[in-house]
């Protein structure tokens, strides 16, 4: 059964190739052994690199990392996209997303690659389709959410929803990424409970710092009589009416954070604590095939990035043909 993961590799740059941190990232991926991997935070030094060379350097970085991991990101080059790598970026910033895969296990569908950037995405969105042995190809999207604007993230997920829709339904799809926000998914309702609770508990209730606007519902920040609740609108757009499900919540696995394991000073300042903002969402046709969910928290994964690697397995035979909604 194909294994699909996601990795925000913390400012992965070509200059880091061969370093201990690079090798830790590679080891983490090799230990996981995914068949498909969403990748975020491939970066190019914007000050030292001419704008017209950003894509070439990003492509070189992604190819080097993919090769070290035993994967590929190679697609047919075209005159408009000459680098032949499944990647995307906002044209104004040298931060990239990408999709990597095992070419002997899953097959890239020619013509399916589509990179999207500004104005729709703060970071680029990489999408492609793959033959995994299901009745029709699986669309995969590698996403990195707007870190500073909740309304921006909500707009981004609506755009993703539009990319996946088809008349009366949704394509077989998996969206993986650093959403920079908590999931709106709910826990299963137990017989003794009168209402469902979010799978991800509220982490911001007692926090007091300048960055709360980026994660908390705006009318609740600093209010004594109103709890500082997380803004969950981005994923709410995708989860509504079962359009997609959050793999971890749907399978009911024990909660596990994907960030918060690096103390301040090791990476970027982190006032948020332990959270799960790296998500794997699967569309309605893929839900019956969803088998396993986990988080790669090996020694190498903990050392390599400030984000851990969530992963799922899917049974292609159980992925259903999309049907019109009544």
N, C-alpha and C positions, 0 to 999 in steps of 0.2 A: 504494500500500500504506500503510495507516495507520501513523503514527509515534507511539510511546508513550514518554513520558519521565517523569522524577521529579526534583523540586526541593525540597530543604530550603532555604528562602529566608532563613534566619538571622533569626529574630525579626521577621518581617514585621509591621509595625504601621501603622495608619492615619496616625499622626503622621509617618511617613517618606514619605508620598505626595508625589511631586514632587522629592524630594531626589536627589542624585547616586547614592546607593546604590540607591534605588528604581528609578531610571532604568536603572542597570546591570543590575539583575535583569530588568527588562522587556526590555531589549535582548538579554540572553542568551536569554530565552524566544523572542522574535521571531526571532532568528537561527536557533534550532533549528527553529522552526515545527512544533511537535508538533500532532497531532490529538487526543491525550489526554495530560493531564499530572497526575500526582499531586503534591500540594503539602503541605508540612509547615512547622511553626513559624510559623503565623499567631498572633500573640499580642495580648492585651489587657492593659492596665495594671490588674492586680488591685487595687492600692491606691487608684487614682484613679477606678475605675469600679465602680459598684454591681453586685453579682452578677447581678441580674436584667437588666442591660444588656449582659452579656458577649456573648451570642449576637448581638444586634443589631449591636454594633460589629464583631465578627468577620465577620459577613455583609457589612457595608459594606466592610470591608477587602478581602475576597475578591472582591467584585463590582468594586471599583475596580481591583484588580490584574488580574483577568481581562479587563476591558474594555481596559485599556492594552495587554495582550498579544494582543488580537484573539481572545479566547476567551470562554467563558461558564461559569458554575457554576449557572445558574438552573434550578430544578425547580419543579413545582407546589407552592404553599404549601398547608398543611393546618392545621386548628385546633391540632393538637399540635406542628406544626413550621411556624410562621407565617412564617419568614424566607425560605423558598424558595431555599435555597442548599445545595448538596451538600457538607456539612461535618460534622465531628464533634469532640467534645472529651470529656475526662474532666470530669465535672460539678464537680469540686473544684479544677480548675486551668484557667486561661484560655489554654490552648495548643491550637490547632486543626489538624486535617488537612482536606484538601479534594480534590476532583477537578474539573479544568477540561477543557473540550473545545471543538472546533469544531462548532457545531450544523449547519453545512451539509455536514459530512463524515461525522460519526457521529451516530447518533440515540439519545438517552436513552430507555431503556425505562421507561415510566410504571409506578410502583409498585415499582421495583427499589431505590430509595434506602434505605439502612439505615445509620444512625449507631450506633456502639457506643462506650461509655466505661467508666467504673468499674463493677464491680470487675475487668472483664476486661482493660482496657488502661490503662496509665499515661498515654498520650496517646490521643486518640480514633482510631478506625478508621472511615474513610469507605468505604462500598461502594455500587456502583451497577452496572447492566448497560447495555450499549450495543450497538446494531445497527451492526456494521462491515462488513456484507455477507457474513458467514459463515452457515453453516447454522442457527446459533442464536446468541442474544446472547452477548457476551463480558462476563463479570463482571470488574470492575476494583476493586481494593482499594488505598487509600492508607494506608500504615502508618508509624508512628513508634514504634520500640521503646523499652522501658524502659531508661533510660540507666544505672541503678544496680544492677539485680538480674538476674543471669544466669538465675536460676530464674524470675523474672518474665517475662523475654523468652521463655523456653522455653514457659511457660504461654500466653503470647500467641499464639505460632505454632501451638500445638495448637488454640487457639480459632479461628484463621484456617482451619486445616485442616478443622475441623468445619463452618465456614460454606460451604466449597467442595465438600464431599463430597456425593455422591449414591449411592444404593444400587449397590454394585458398581463405583464409579468416582469421577470428579471432573468438575466442570463445566469448560467452557472458561473459563479465568481467567488474569489477570495480576495479580500482587501487586507493587507498587512501593513503595519507601519507604526511609527512613533506619532500618536495622535495628539500629543501634548495636552491631553485632557482625560478626565475619568470617563468611564463607560456609563451609559444610562441603563445597562442591563440589570435585571432584577434577579434575585435569588428565587429558587423554587418555593412556592408557598406551602408551608407545613400545616398540618391539620389544626395545630394549636395557635396559629398566627391569624390575626385579623386583617393584616395587610402585608404585602410584600415589601422587602427591603432591598436596597441596591446591593448588587454583588460586591461592589467596591464601597466600603464604608467612608463616611465623611472625614477627610484628613485635616480640614482647614478650620475646624470649629474654634480652636484656641490660638491660632496663629495671628501674629501681629507684625507685619512687615510691609514694605513698600510695594511688593509685587502681587498683592492679593487681587488687584484688578484683572490680572491675567487668567485667574482660575476660579474666582468666586462670583456668584450672581451679583450684579452691580448694586442692587437695592438692599443687599445684606451685609456689605462690608462694614465692619466696625459697629454694627448695631447691637446694643446690649440685649434687646428683647427679641432679636431675630437671629437665628442661627446662621453662621457663615457657611452656606451650602455651596457645593461645587457647581459650576456651570457645566451641564451635561448635554446641552442642545446639539452639539455636533453629532454625537453617535445616536441621539434620539431620532434624528432625521433618517438614519440608515436602518435603525431597529424597528421603526414603527410598523405595526401590523405584520411582523415577521418577514419583512422585506429581506433583512439579514438577521443573523443572530451572532452574539458574542460567544465564541467557541468555549471559552472557559466557563462562563456562566451557564451556557446551555448544557454542558456535560456535568456541571455541578462539582467540579474538582475543587480541592482546597485552595483558598486564595493564596497567591504568591506575588510579591512585588516584582516589578521589572526595573525600578530605579530606586535610589536612596542608599545604595551600598557604598558609594564613594563619599568620604567626608569632605567638607569644604576644604579647598586647597589642593585636592588631588585632581579635580577637574574644574568645571565652572562652579561658582557659588550655588549651593542648593539649599534654599530655605524651606523646601517642601516636605522633606522626610520621605518615608517609604511609600511608594504609590505604584499603581499598575497603569501606565499610560501607553505601553507598547501592546497593541491589540491585534487580534486576528478575528475578522468578521467574515462569515460565509453566507452566501445568498440562499434563498429558499430552496432551490433545487439541490444544493450541496448538503443541506442539513441532514438528510437521511444517511449520507455517506460519512458523516463526521464520526471518527472513531476515538481519537485520543487527543489530549491537550497536555502540554507540560511547559516548564520554563528551564532552560539550560543555565544552571547556576554552578557550574564547575569552577575549579580554581582559576583556570584560564579565562573563563567568561567573566568572572568577578574582577580579574586584573586587567582585561583587555579593553573594557568600555564601561561608561557610567550607565549603560543600558544592558540588561540581560536579554536572552534570546527566547521568546515564546515560540512554540511550535505545535503543529497538529499533524495527525495522519488522517487520510480520507480513503474510503473504499470506492474506487471509480464505478464499480458495478452498481452501487446503491445510489449514485447521483441520478436524480430523476430528470425526465424531460420537462422543460418548463411548460406550464399550463396557464391558460387564461384564468384570472381571478374572477370569481362570480360576485 
